[in-house]
Amino acid sequence: MTHREEWDEQANCAECGALVSRAAERGFAFGEAEVLCFACASLRGGQYDAEEDRWTRAPSLTGLPVSDEPAR
């Protein structure tokens, strides 16, 4: 899983389109450049541990396009 300090730009949530600051927010990164905002990642079953500052369960990515996968 990606650590927040590795993020240095903003992206739109793949689910709702909200702007996510990769450096300042607890979004969930996936694929080459995709991200889910905290709310969407949580609604998709992701679990975030604030004390450890990491996602302990990845959210479901079902139905979301992933850039490092070929188009289907």
Secondary structure, 3 states (H helix, E strand, C coil): CCCHHHCCCEEEECCCCCEEECCCCCCEEECCCEEECHHHHHHCCCEEECCCCEEEECCCCCCCCCCCCCCC
